[in-house]
Structures are given as structure tokens and as C-alpha cells.
Amino acid sequence: MAIRTGTRTRRKPRAATADVLGQAPPKERINPKWRLHFRRLTELRDQILSHQDGLSKEALDQQPGFSSHMADAGTDTFDRDFALGMLSTEQDALYEIDEAINRIRDGTYGKCEMTGKPIETRRLEAIPWTRFNAAAEKQLEREGVVRKARLGPRETVTKMEATSGEEEQE
């Protein structure tokens, strides 16, 4: 198709594939040193988002209804509260992951927010969203600023579950 402008006629450019299918998102420039961490964080973020979707649907399905037995209603309420609690916990994790992705984008990833020193590579591999190096994290825990969730050794957790099951049978 020709377009006439003044005395000149010029041809309208052909549509590119991107024009027809939609604009492709601009390619992000990620420091090659952090590409693996970026990929792991984005995959983890996607997994959490899909799991959250499932939990929110489950919580909606567990709407308290009028049951024939009070124990059934109590179980339904517990299941719903449990699903909502999991959503809250995952939302906190999602926030930390998003912040780590933003640090990769702005070039501050891998630096301790408290000391400015580099975070150990092994620590970043284990906890890719961490904001502090190990020494700073320990100091913050001692001061009570950061709480760290801890479970007992795996053997004690299974023994406790088995013990509580035996008590219910008696």
C-alpha cells in the first residue's frame, strides 16, 4: 500500500512478526555471574505462584458450610485456616524472592545489606534470596532483629508424629 505525502509517494512498511503476534518483552541484561541465580529465583517464584493459586482455590473450596456434625465443620475450618496460613508464609517468601530478583537487576545482588561485603557463594547457592552474609545474619539473630525458623532433627520429628498417633489410638 502506498501513502502519498505531499509530492512524494512512499510505501508503508510490511508488518513484522512481532507486530502481528504482539511485542516481545525486552531482553533483560543480567550480569553473567548471576544468570544461574536469576533463573533459579524466577523458577522458584513461578512455582510458588502456581502453588499459591492452588492453595487459594483450596481455601475457597473449604468455605464453612452447615454440616451435620460439628467435628466436620471444625475440620473444614482448620483446613481452610491452614491453607490461608500457608498462603501467608508463601507470600513472605515470594516477597524475598522478588527483592532478590530486583537486586540482580540493579546490580546489588551478592552484597550484604548490612556490611556491604560480598555474600559467600555457597550461602547464595543454598539461600539464593539471602540479603546478609552469614556473620551479619548471626549478629541480627543475636540482637533479635531476625528470627530463624528451626525444626528439630529429622528423626525427632518422625518420632513425635508416631508418638502422637499412638496416643490417639489408646
N, C-alpha and C positions, 0 to 999 in steps of 0.2 A: 504494500500500500504506500502510495506517495503522499507526502504532505507538502502543500505549497505555502511557502513563507516568502512574501514579497515577490521578488523576481526569480528566486531560486526554488527549485523543487528538490526535496531530499527524501530519501527512503526511511521509513520507520524501521528501527532495528528489530530483528527477529527476537521472539521471546526465548529466553534461556530456560533450561530445565528447572532451575531454582525458582524462576518466576512462576512457572506453572504449578510446581509441587509445593511451593512455599519457600521462604528464605531459610537457608540452613543456618544454624546458630554459629556465631563467630568462633573460630578455633581459639581455645584458651592457651595462653603461653604459660606453661608450668615449668619451673626450674627442673631440669632433668634429674637432679639429685632427689627430688621429692615426688617424681611421677608415680612410683610404686605406691607410696603412702597415699597420694591423691586418689589413685584408682581404688585402693583398699577402703579408704574412707567413703568414697562415693558409693561403692558396692554395699558397704555396711549400712549406709544411710538409706539406700533403696530397700534393703532387706527389712530394716526397722519400719520404714513407711508402709510396706506391704503387710507386715505383721500387725502394725497399728490398725490398719484398715480391717483386718480380720478380728482384732480384739474389739474394736468399736462396734462392728456388726454383732459380735457375740454379746456385748453388753446390752445392745438394743434388743436382742432376742431374749435376754434374761429379764425383761420388764416384769416387775412383780405383778402377779395376777392373783385371782382368788382361787386358791387351791382347796382341795377337800381336806387337806391336812396341814396343820401349822408347821410341821417339820419340813414339808416340801417347800412351803413358802420361805422358810428360813434358809434352806439350802439354795433356793433360787436367788435370794437376796445376797447371800455370801458369794455365790459365783459371780454375780454382777459386780459387787464391790471389789472382788479380786481382779476381775478384768479391768475395771477402772483404775485400780492401783497399779496394775502392770502398764497401762497406758501412761500414767503419770511418770513412772520410772523411765519408760522408754522416751518420753518427751524430754526428760533431763539429759538422757544420753544423746538424743538427736541434737539438742542444743550444743553440747560439747563437740559433736562431730561437725556440725555446721561451722562452729567457730574455728576448728582446726582447718577446715577447707578454706575458710576466709584467710587464715594466717598463711596458708600455702600461696594463695593468690596474691596477698600483699607483701610476701617476702619475709615474714617474721616467724614462719614455722621453724621449729627446731631450736628456738631460743627460749630460755627460761624467762617467764614474765616477771619473776621476782629479782633474779640476779643478772639477767642479760647474757648469761653464759650458755654455751651450747648444751642441749639435752643429749644424753648418751644415746647412741644409735640403737643399742639393744633395748633401751627403755621405749624408744619410739616404735620399734618393731612390736613390742609387747602391748603398748598402750598408745596407738597412733594419734589419739586426740589429747594427749597429756600437754599441760601448759607449763609444768615445772620440772626441773631436773630432780633427781632423787633426793639430794641434800635439802633443797628448798621445800620439797613435799614433806619430808620428815620434820623439818622445823615448823611448818604450818600445822602439821598434825599435833606436835607437842604443844603449840600455842592454842590449839582447839579451834583454829580457823577452818580446817578441812577435816571432815570425818571420813574415815575409810571403812567401808563395809567389809566385814570379815566373816567367813564361815569357818567352822572347825574343820579338822582334818576329815577327809572323805569317809574314813572308817567310822568316825563317831557319828556322822550324820546318818549313815545307814543303820547303825545300831540303835540310834534314837527312834527312827521310824519303825524298826522291827519291834522295839520295846513297847511303843505306844499302841501298835496293832495287837500285841499280845494282851495288853491291859484291857482293851476294849472287848476282847473275847471272853474274859473272865466275868 
